[in-house]
Amino acid sequence: MIRNAGLVILILSLILSCKTGRNTQSSTAMKLKNTPKKEVVYQVFTRLFGNTNTTNKPWGTLAENGVGKFDDFSSLALKQIKDLGATYIWYTGVPHHAVITDYTAYGISNDDPDVVKGRAGSPYAVKDYYQVDPDMANDPAKRMQEFEALIKRSHDAGLKVIIDIVPNHVARKYESLNTPEGLIPFGKNDDTSVDYKRDNDFYYIPNTEFKIPEWQNGYLPLGGELSDALDNTFKESPAKWTGNGSRNAQPNQNDWYETVKINYGVWPDGGIDFEPLPQESAQWEIKEHQEFWTGKEVPASWVKFKDIALFWTNKGVDGFRFDMAEMVPVEFWSYMNSAIKIKNPDAFLLAEVYNPSLYREYIFKGKMDYLYDKVELYDTIKNIMQGHGSTDHIAPIVEHQKDIAVNMLHFLENHDEQRIASPEFAGNAEKGKPAMVVSTLLSSSPTMIYFGQELGEPASEDLGFGDPSRTSIFDYGSVPSVVRWVNDKKFDGGKSSTSELELRDFYKRLLNFSTQNSAITGEYADIHAHNRQNTEWYNDKVYSFVRWSDTEKLIVVTNFDAQDTFGFELQLPESIIKKWHLSNGKYQVIDQLYGNQEGELNVYEGKAELRVDIKPLQSFIFKVIQS
C-alpha cells in the first residue's frame, strides 16, 4: 500500500517534465499514430435511431412511445451512414443497463424506478456487462445473437464498431446473470463490513442503509405516476458510495444516485494500493506496458474490467468509448488498454477526459488513442457560434496541442451536449457549417457527429427526465428529423425537408472530402494571425488556415458571421510560399466543397494574395492548381 502517493507522483512528474520538455512527448505521440488516417465516428443512440413512433409522450412507456431495434440498422441503413462519410459507428447504450420495462419473463429482474433515471433508464448505469439491452431486441431471449448480427452487418458495410465501457461506476443494482463461468460479478466477494479494502469492488458506508434522495423542484420519478414500485425506498445495506463520489448514504438529487462507484485500489484518503507507473512509461510501447503489469497484484476491479473489454473484443467490437475516464487511475488504463491492444493492435480507444492538465498523462501513460477535445476546442467554437467569442482564440489551442493534435477527437454534438439547432445553443443548424469545416479539417484527428446533427435536429421534445435541447438518453421516444430521414425504413430522406437534405448533403461532402484528401493527414499552418495583422477587412469572425501534402495544397476560409459578407485579399505568409515552392505567377484555385467557386492566387515578390468574397456562414476549401 502506498499512502498519499498521488502527491509524490505529481511532484516527480513535474520535475521530470521540466527536464525533458515536450519533445519527448511529441515523439511519443508520433509513435502512437505515426501514419494517421482520418476517421469519422458516427455516434448513434441505438434505441432511438429506428423508432418511427412519433407519439413522444412525456414519461411514455415503451408501448406508448416505441423503441428502436438492432434490426433497424439494416444493410441499407448502414450503407447510407457509410456513404455519409463515416468509418466507425458508435452504438451508444448497448450494454444491459437498468430499465423499468418488465422483462421478468426472460429471467431479467425488475429494476426499482426509485433508482432509475427516466422511463427507459440511463445507458451509463450498466446492470450486466456480459449482456445487451433487452429493449432493442426483437426477441429478448436472443438479444446477444441479434447484436452479434449487427456487428457483422456493420463490418459488411465497411464500418467498424465502437461501444461504451463505463469504468467509474455501475448500476446501483448490478446483477450480472450472464458473467461467464470462472469469472466473478462485481461485488460478489466484497467485505461489506469495512469502507475500503483493495479487492472490494465498491466503497461502503458500514452499518448504514441507503436512502432515496429527497426530490426537489417538483421532480418525481416517472413524472409522479402512481406505482407500487415507487415506494421511495431501495434496499441497499450497507449503503455504497454513489458514482460521482458522494459518500452520503442519502445522495443528493443531482448526484449520480442511480449508480455506485467502483474501487480501483484508491483509499478514501487518496492513497493507492497498486504500483505507480514510472515517468519513463510515457515513452513505452504497448508491449512494455503489458510486461510492467505481468506478475504484479492489481485490484480485483482491474481484472474484471479487463475481462469485460476482452469479452467484447472477442465478439468483434473494434473499439471502446470510455466514460469519465479521468475518474479512474491512469495506471488502470495502462493495464487494460495494453491488454486490449495486444489482442487487437488496431482497437480504437476513446476517452472522456475534461481536465486539459491530464491529457498527456492519459494519452502517453494510459495509452488512449483519442480524447474528447471538449474543454478547449469545442467550448471555444461553441462560444464563437453563439456570437460571444473570437476566432483569434482557435490558433492558440492548436499550438498548445501541437504534440497531441492527432489524439484529440473533434465534435460539435454528442449525447451530453446541446443540439446546435436548439435555441439554447445556436438556434440554427446552418451556424454549424463553418464550425464543422474548422473542426473537421483542422487536424488529422477523428471527427465525430451525432445522429440527427446532419439533419439539423433541434431536440425540442420534452420526453420526461431528459431536458429539451439535448436528445434524451433516459426516455422512450423518437427523433423527428431522423424519423423523416428513415422514411418508413427506406432510409432515403423521403420525408425530410429541403433544408434537412441540403444540410445532410453539406455534411456528406465535407466528411468524405476529409477522409479522402491527403492534405488533411498532412501538414497544417495557421494563416489567420498573419491576415489579422496585414489584411484589410479581414476580422475575427473569419478563420483561415492551410493544409498540404506532396500532392495537395489547400486554403481553408470560413465565415462564422450569420449576417455579413466579407471581402478581402487573403494573404499567404512568405513561409508558406517557400514551403509550397510557389514561383511568381498566377495559380488557379477551385473550391472543393461545392466546386462552383474559382479564383486566382497571385504570387509576386514574396507575397501571395487571393481575392475572397465570403457570404454569411460560408466556407471555402480552395485547392491550389499547380501545373
C-alpha positions in Angstrom: 0.0 0.0 0.0 1.3 3.5 -0.9 -0.5 6.3 1.0 -0.6 9.8 -0.4 1.4 8.6 -3.4 -0.5 10.8 -5.7 1.2 13.9 -4.5 4.7 12.3 -4.7 4.0 11.1 -8.3 2.8 14.6 -9.3 5.9 16.3 -7.9 8.2 13.7 -9.6 6.2 14.1 -12.9 6.6 17.9 -12.8 10.3 17.7 -12.2 10.9 15.2 -14.9 8.7 17.0 -17.4 10.6 20.2 -16.8 13.8 18.3 -17.6 12.6 16.5 -20.7 10.3 19.2 -22.1 7.7 18.5 -24.8 9.9 17.0 -27.4 9.8 13.6 -25.7 6.1 13.6 -25.6 5.8 14.8 -29.2 7.9 11.8 -30.4 5.7 9.5 -28.3 2.6 10.9 -29.9 4.1 10.1 -33.3 4.8 6.6 -32.2 1.2 6.2 -31.3 -0.1 7.4 -34.6 2.8 7.7 -37.0 0.7 7.0 -40.1 -2.5 9.0 -39.4 -5.7 8.1 -41.2 -8.6 10.5 -40.9 -11.5 8.7 -39.2 -15.1 9.8 -38.9 -17.2 8.4 -36.0 -21.0 8.4 -36.4 -22.4 8.3 -32.9 -25.9 6.9 -32.7 -28.2 6.5 -29.7 -29.2 3.0 -30.6 -32.7 2.7 -29.2 -33.8 5.9 -30.8 -32.4 5.6 -34.3 -35.0 3.3 -36.0 -38.0 4.2 -33.8 -40.6 5.8 -36.1 -43.4 6.1 -33.5 -44.0 9.9 -33.2 -46.1 9.9 -30.1 -43.3 11.3 -27.8 -45.5 11.4 -24.7 -43.6 12.7 -21.6 -42.6 9.8 -19.5 -44.2 7.5 -22.1 -43.8 3.7 -21.8 -42.1 1.6 -24.4 -45.6 0.5 -25.6 -46.7 4.2 -25.9 -43.6 5.8 -27.4 -41.9 2.8 -29.1 -38.3 1.9 -29.2 -35.7 1.2 -31.9 -34.3 -2.2 -32.5 -30.9 -3.6 -33.6 -32.6 -4.8 -36.7 -33.4 -1.2 -37.7 -29.8 -0.9 -38.7 -30.4 -2.8 -41.9 -27.7 -3.2 -44.6 -29.4 -0.3 -46.4 -29.3 2.0 -43.4 -25.7 1.2 -42.7 -24.7 1.8 -46.3 -26.3 5.3 -46.0 -24.3 6.0 -42.9 -21.1 4.8 -44.6 -21.9 6.9 -47.6 -22.3 9.9 -45.4 -18.5 9.6 -44.7 -18.4 7.5 -41.5 -15.7 5.0 -40.9 -16.8 4.0 -37.4 -20.2 3.7 -35.8 -20.5 4.1 -32.1 -23.6 2.3 -30.9 -24.4 4.1 -27.7 -26.3 2.4 -24.9 -25.7 -1.3 -25.9 -24.6 -3.0 -22.6 -27.6 -4.0 -20.5 -28.4 -1.2 -18.2 -31.1 -0.7 -15.5 -34.6 -0.5 -17.2 -38.2 -0.2 -15.8 -39.9 -2.2 -18.6 -40.8 -5.7 -17.2 -38.6 -8.4 -18.7 -39.0 -11.0 -15.9 -40.4 -13.5 -18.5 -36.8 -13.6 -19.8 -35.1 -14.1 -16.4 -34.3 -10.5 -16.0 -35.1 -9.0 -12.6 -37.1 -5.8 -12.4 -35.3 -2.5 -11.6 -36.6 -0.1 -8.9 -37.8 3.2 -10.5 -36.7 5.0 -7.4 -33.1 4.5 -8.6 -33.6 4.6 -12.3 -33.4 7.8 -14.3 -36.2 8.3 -16.8 -38.6 5.7 -18.0 -36.0 3.9 -20.2 -33.1 4.2 -17.8 -29.6 5.6 -18.2 -27.2 3.7 -20.5 -24.5 4.7 -18.1 -26.0 2.7 -15.3 -24.9 -0.7 -16.5 -26.5 -3.7 -14.9 -24.8 -6.6 -16.7 -21.6 -6.1 -18.7 -21.9 -9.5 -20.3 -25.3 -8.9 -22.0 -27.0 -6.3 -24.1 -30.1 -4.1 -23.5 -33.3 -6.2 -24.0 -35.3 -3.2 -25.3 -33.5 -3.3 -28.6 -34.0 -7.0 -29.4 -37.0 -8.4 -31.4 -36.6 -11.5 -29.2 -35.1 -10.5 -25.8 -34.1 -14.2 -25.3 -31.8 -13.9 -28.3 -30.6 -10.3 -27.8 -26.9 -11.1 -27.8 -27.3 -13.0 -31.1 -29.1 -10.0 -32.6 -26.3 -7.7 -31.6 -23.7 -10.0 -32.9 -25.6 -10.0 -36.2 -25.5 -6.2 -36.1 -21.7 -6.2 -35.6 -21.4 -8.4 -38.7 -23.8 -6.2 -40.8 -21.7 -3.1 -39.7 -18.5 -4.8 -40.8 -20.0 -5.9 -44.1 -21.0 -2.2 -44.7 -17.4 -1.1 -44.2 -18.0 0.3 -40.7 -16.0 -0.5 -37.6 -17.9 -0.8 -34.3 -17.5 1.1 -31.0 -19.5 0.5 -27.8 -19.3 2.1 -24.3 -17.5 0.9 -21.3 -18.2 2.8 -18.1 -15.4 2.1 -15.7 -16.1 4.5 -13.0 -19.5 3.2 -11.9 -22.2 0.6 -12.4 -25.9 0.5 -11.8 -26.9 0.5 -8.1 -28.5 -2.9 -8.7 -25.7 -4.5 -10.6 -26.7 -8.1 -11.3 -24.6 -9.8 -13.9 -26.5 -13.1 -14.5 -24.5 -13.6 -17.7 -21.0 -13.5 -16.3 -19.0 -16.2 -18.0 -18.1 -19.3 -16.0 -14.9 -18.8 -14.0 -15.4 -15.0 -13.7 -16.8 -13.1 -10.7 -19.5 -10.4 -10.9 -18.8 -7.0 -9.3 -19.3 -7.0 -5.6 -19.9 -10.7 -5.1 -16.9 -11.3 -2.9 -16.7 -7.8 -1.2 -16.2 -7.5 2.5 -19.0 -5.1 3.3 -18.0 -4.6 7.0 -15.3 -2.0 6.0 -15.4 1.1 3.9 -12.4 0.1 1.9 -10.4 -2.9 1.0 -8.2 -3.3 -2.0 -10.1 -6.1 -3.6 -13.6 -4.8 -2.8 -15.2 -3.6 -6.0 -17.3 -1.0 -4.2 -16.8 1.5 -1.3 -19.2 1.0 1.6 -20.7 3.0 4.5 -20.8 0.3 7.1 -23.8 -0.2 9.3 -25.8 2.4 7.3 -28.7 1.9 5.0 -29.1 3.6 1.7 -31.8 6.3 1.4 -33.5 7.6 -1.7 -32.7 11.3 -2.4 -35.1 14.0 -1.3 -36.8 15.0 -4.5 -36.8 18.8 -5.1 -38.0 21.4 -7.6 -41.1 19.4 -8.5 -39.2 16.3 -9.7 -40.7 12.9 -9.1 -39.6 9.6 -10.7 -41.8 8.6 -13.6 -43.3 12.1 -13.5 -45.2 11.3 -10.3 -47.0 8.3 -11.8 -48.7 6.2 -9.1 -46.9 2.9 -9.0 -46.5 0.1 -6.4 -42.8 0.1 -7.3 -42.4 3.7 -6.4 -42.3 3.5 -2.6 -39.4 5.9 -2.0 -37.2 3.1 -0.8 -34.5 0.9 -2.2 -32.9 -1.9 -0.2 -29.1 -1.4 0.0 -27.4 -2.3 3.2 -24.8 -1.2 3.9 -25.0 1.8 1.6 -22.4 2.2 -1.1 -20.7 5.4 -2.4 -22.5 7.0 -5.3 -21.0 7.0 -8.8 -19.9 10.6 -8.7 -18.0 10.0 -5.4 -20.7 11.1 -3.0 -20.1 9.4 0.4 -23.5 10.1 1.8 -25.9 7.2 2.4 -28.6 9.6 1.1 -27.2 11.1 -2.1 -28.4 14.4 -3.5 -30.9 14.5 -6.3 -28.2 16.0 -8.5 -25.7 13.2 -7.7 -25.5 10.1 -9.9 -27.8 8.4 -7.4 -28.6 5.5 -9.8 -25.0 4.3 -9.8 -22.3 3.2 -7.4 -18.6 4.0 -7.6 -16.1 1.3 -8.5 -13.0 1.0 -6.3 -9.7 0.8 -8.2 -7.5 0.4 -5.2 -7.6 4.0 -4.2 -8.1 4.6 -0.5 -10.7 7.1 0.7 -7.8 9.5 1.7 -6.2 9.2 -1.8 -3.6 6.6 -1.1 -3.1 3.8 -3.6 -2.8 0.0 -3.4 -1.0 -0.6 -6.7 2.4 0.2 -8.1 2.6 3.7 -9.8 3.9 3.9 -13.3 7.4 5.4 -13.7 7.7 8.6 -15.6 9.5 6.8 -18.4 6.4 4.8 -19.1 5.1 7.7 -21.2 7.6 6.6 -23.8 6.9 2.8 -23.6 5.3 0.8 -26.4 2.2 -1.3 -25.7 4.2 -4.4 -25.0 6.3 -2.7 -22.4 3.1 -1.6 -20.5 1.8 -5.2 -20.5 5.2 -6.5 -19.3 5.2 -4.0 -16.5 1.9 -5.4 -15.1 2.8 -9.0 -15.7 3.2 -10.8 -12.3 2.0 -7.8 -10.3 -1.0 -8.0 -8.0 -3.7 -5.5 -9.0 -7.1 -4.7 -7.5 -9.8 -7.1 -8.4 -11.8 -4.5 -10.3 -9.0 -4.0 -12.8 -9.1 -7.7 -13.7 -12.9 -7.6 -14.0 -12.9 -4.7 -16.5 -10.1 -6.1 -18.5 -12.1 -9.4 -18.9 -15.1 -7.3 -19.9 -13.2 -5.4 -22.6 -11.7 -8.6 -24.0 -15.1 -10.3 -24.0 -16.4 -7.6 -26.3 -13.2 -7.6 -28.4 -13.7 -11.3 -29.0 -17.2 -10.6 -30.2 -15.8 -8.4 -32.9 -16.2 -4.9 -31.3 -13.4 -2.7 -32.8 -13.1 -0.1 -30.0 -14.5 1.5 -26.9 -15.6 4.9 -25.7 -14.6 5.1 -22.0 -17.0 7.2 -19.9 -15.4 9.6 -17.4 -12.0 8.1 -17.8 -10.3 10.7 -15.7 -12.1 9.5 -12.6 -10.1 6.3 -12.8 -6.3 6.0 -12.2 -4.1 6.2 -15.2 -2.4 3.0 -14.1 -5.6 1.1 -14.7 -5.7 2.3 -18.2 -2.1 1.3 -18.9 -3.1 -2.2 -17.6 -6.4 -2.6 -19.5 -5.5 -0.7 -22.7 -2.3 -2.7 -23.2 -4.3 -5.9 -22.8 -6.8 -4.7 -25.5 -4.1 -3.6 -27.9 -2.2 -6.9 -27.6 -5.4 -8.6 -28.6 -6.3 -6.0 -31.3 -3.5 -3.6 -32.2 -6.0 -1.5 -34.2 -8.5 -1.1 -31.4 -10.0 2.4 -31.3 -9.7 3.7 -27.7 -11.6 6.9 -27.0 -11.8 8.5 -23.5 -13.8 11.2 -21.9 -11.2 13.4 -20.1 -12.2 17.0 -19.4 -9.1 18.3 -17.5 -6.5 19.5 -20.0 -3.7 19.1 -17.5 -4.4 15.4 -17.6 -4.5 15.0 -21.4 -0.9 13.9 -21.9 -1.0 11.5 -18.9 -3.9 9.6 -20.3 -2.5 9.6 -23.8 1.1 8.7 -23.1 0.8 6.7 -19.9 -2.7 5.5 -20.2 -2.4 4.5 -23.9 -5.5 6.2 -25.0 -5.7 6.7 -28.8 -8.1 9.7 -28.5 -9.6 12.1 -26.0 -12.6 14.4 -26.3 -11.5 17.9 -27.3 -14.3 19.5 -25.3 -12.9 22.0 -22.9 -10.6 23.6 -25.3 -11.7 23.4 -29.0 -15.4 22.6 -28.6 -16.1 25.2 -25.9 -14.2 27.8 -27.9 -16.0 27.1 -31.1 -19.4 27.0 -29.4 -18.7 30.4 -27.9 -17.9 31.8 -31.4 -21.1 30.2 -32.9 -23.1 31.9 -30.2 -21.6 35.2 -31.1 -19.7 35.7 -27.9 -16.2 34.6 -28.9 -13.4 35.4 -31.3 -11.7 33.2 -33.9 -8.4 34.6 -32.6 -8.8 32.0 -29.8 -8.5 29.0 -32.1 -4.9 29.1 -33.1 -3.5 29.2 -29.6 -5.4 25.9 -28.9 -3.8 24.3 -31.9 -0.4 25.5 -30.8 -0.9 24.3 -27.2 -2.0 20.8 -28.5 0.7 20.5 -31.2 2.2 17.4 -29.7 -1.1 15.7 -29.2 -3.2 17.1 -32.0 -3.7 13.8 -33.7 -5.1 12.4 -30.4 -7.8 15.0 -29.8 -11.2 13.9 -31.3 -13.3 16.8 -32.5 -17.1 17.2 -32.3 -19.9 19.7 -32.1 -22.6 17.4 -30.8 -22.8 14.2 -28.7 -25.3 12.8 -26.3 -24.2 15.0 -23.4 -24.2 18.3 -25.4 -26.9 20.6 -26.6 -28.0 20.3 -30.3 -26.6 23.0 -32.5 -30.1 23.9 -33.8 -31.6 24.2 -30.2 -32.3 27.8 -29.0 -30.0 27.1 -26.0 -27.0 26.5 -28.4 -27.1 28.4 -31.7 -30.8 28.2 -32.7 -29.9 27.5 -36.3 -28.2 24.4 -37.8 -26.6 26.5 -40.5 -24.4 28.0 -37.9 -22.8 24.6 -37.5 -21.4 24.7 -41.1 -18.3 26.9 -40.6 -17.7 25.3 -37.2 -17.8 21.8 -38.8 -15.3 22.9 -41.5 -12.9 24.1 -38.9 -13.5 21.2 -36.5 -13.1 18.6 -39.3 -10.2 20.0 -41.3 -8.0 21.5 -38.6 -6.1 18.2 -37.9 -5.9 14.6 -38.9 -7.6 13.6 -35.6 -11.0 11.9 -35.8 -14.2 13.8 -36.4 -17.4 12.7 -34.6 -21.0 13.7 -35.4 -24.2 12.7 -33.5 -27.1 11.1 -35.4 -29.5 13.8 -36.5 -26.8 16.5 -36.4 -26.5 16.2 -40.2 -30.3 16.9 -40.4 -30.3 19.9 -38.0 -32.2 18.1 -35.2 -33.2 20.7 -32.5 -34.2 18.2 -29.8 -37.2 20.3 -28.7 -39.2 17.4 -27.3 -39.9 17.1 -23.5 -39.8 13.3 -23.1 -39.7 13.2 -19.3 -36.4 13.1 -17.4 -34.3 14.4 -20.2 -34.2 18.2 -20.9 -35.1 19.7 -24.3 -32.1 20.9 -26.3 -30.4 17.5 -25.7 -31.9 14.4 -27.3 -32.9 12.4 -24.2 -30.9 9.3 -23.4 -33.2 8.4 -20.4 -36.6 8.2 -22.1 -38.5 6.3 -24.7 -39.2 8.4 -27.8 -38.1 9.2 -31.3 -36.1 11.9 -33.1 -38.3 13.8 -35.5 -35.7 14.7 -38.1 -34.3 11.2 -38.1 -37.8 9.7 -38.4 -38.3 11.8 -41.5 -35.0 10.6 -43.0 -35.6 7.0 -42.1 -38.9 7.3 -44.1 -40.6 4.0 -43.0 -37.2 2.2 -43.1 -36.4 3.3 -46.7 -33.5 5.4 -45.3 -33.7 7.8 -48.2 -34.8 11.1 -46.7 -38.1 10.8 -48.5 -40.0 12.8 -45.8 -37.1 15.2 -45.0 -37.4 18.9 -45.7 -35.4 20.5 -48.4 -33.3 22.3 -45.7 -32.6 19.0 -44.0 -31.5 17.3 -47.2 -29.3 20.3 -48.1 -27.6 20.2 -44.7 -27.0 16.4 -45.0 -25.5 17.0 -48.4 -23.1 19.5 -46.8 -22.0 17.0 -44.2 -21.6 14.3 -46.8 -19.4 16.4 -48.9 -17.3 17.6 -46.0 -16.8 14.3 -44.3 -16.0 12.4 -47.4 -13.6 15.0 -48.5 -11.8 14.9 -45.1 -11.2 11.1 -45.3 -10.2 11.1 -49.0 -7.9 14.1 -49.4 -4.2 13.5 -48.5 -3.7 17.1 -47.3 -6.0 16.5 -44.3 -3.5 14.0 -42.9 -0.6 16.1 -44.0 0.8 19.5 -42.8 -1.0 22.3 -41.1 -0.3 26.0 -40.7 -2.3 28.9 -39.4 -2.6 31.9 -41.6 -5.3 33.6 -39.5 -2.9 35.6 -37.4 -1.0 36.8 -40.4 -4.2 38.1 -42.1 -5.4 39.7 -38.9 -2.3 41.8 -38.9 -1.9 42.5 -42.6 -5.2 42.2 -44.4 -7.8 45.0 -44.6 -11.4 43.9 -43.8 -10.3 40.5 -42.5 -11.7 40.2 -39.0 -12.2 37.8 -36.0 -15.5 36.4 -37.4 -13.4 34.8 -40.2 -10.9 32.0 -39.8 -8.3 30.6 -42.2 -5.6 28.0 -42.3 -3.7 25.9 -44.9 -3.3 22.1 -45.2 -1.0 20.3 -47.6 0.7 17.1 -48.7 3.1 16.3 -51.5 0.2 16.3 -54.0 -2.4 18.6 -52.5 -2.4 22.2 -51.3 -5.5 23.6 -49.6 -6.5 27.1 -48.4 -9.5 26.9 -46.0 -11.5 30.0 -45.2 -14.7 30.2 -43.1 -17.1 32.9 -42.1 -18.8 32.4 -38.7 -20.8 35.6 -39.1 -24.5 34.9 -39.7 -25.3 38.4 -41.2 -22.4 39.9 -43.0 -20.5 39.2 -46.2 -16.8 40.0 -46.1 -14.4 40.7 -48.9 -10.6 40.9 -48.7 -7.3 39.9 -50.3 -6.4 36.8 -48.3 -2.6 36.5 -47.9 -0.3 33.6 -47.6 2.7 34.2 -45.3 6.1 34.1 -47.0 7.0 30.9 -45.1 4.1 29.1 -46.8 5.1 30.4 -50.3 8.5 28.8 -49.7 7.2 25.5 -48.3 4.8 25.2 -51.3 7.6 26.1 -53.7 5.4 28.8 -55.4 7.0 30.8 -58.1 5.9 34.3 -59.2 2.7 34.0 -61.3 -1.0 33.2 -61.0 -2.4 29.9 -59.8 -6.0 28.8 -60.3 -7.8 27.8 -57.1 -11.0 25.7 -57.1 -13.3 25.2 -54.1 -13.5 21.5 -53.2 -16.7 21.7 -51.1 -19.2 22.6 -53.9 -16.9 23.1 -56.9 -18.6 26.3 -58.0 -16.1 28.9 -56.8 -12.9 29.6 -58.6 -10.2 32.3 -58.1 -6.6 33.2 -58.7 -3.8 33.1 -56.2 -1.4 35.8 -57.3 2.2 35.3 -56.2 4.7 38.1 -56.7 7.8 39.5 -54.9 7.4 37.2 -51.8 3.7 37.8 -51.5 0.7 35.7 -52.3 -2.9 37.1 -52.4 -6.3 35.5 -53.1 -9.4 37.6 -53.5 -12.1 36.1 -51.2 -15.7 37.3 -51.0 -17.4 35.1 -48.4 -21.1 35.2 -47.5 -22.6 34.6 -44.1 -21.8 31.1 -42.7 -20.0 30.2 -45.9 -16.8 28.2 -46.2 -14.3 27.6 -49.0 -11.8 24.8 -49.3 -9.6 26.1 -52.1 -7.3 23.7 -53.9 -4.3 25.3 -55.5 -3.8 24.0 -59.0 -0.1 23.6 -59.9 0.8 22.6 -63.4 
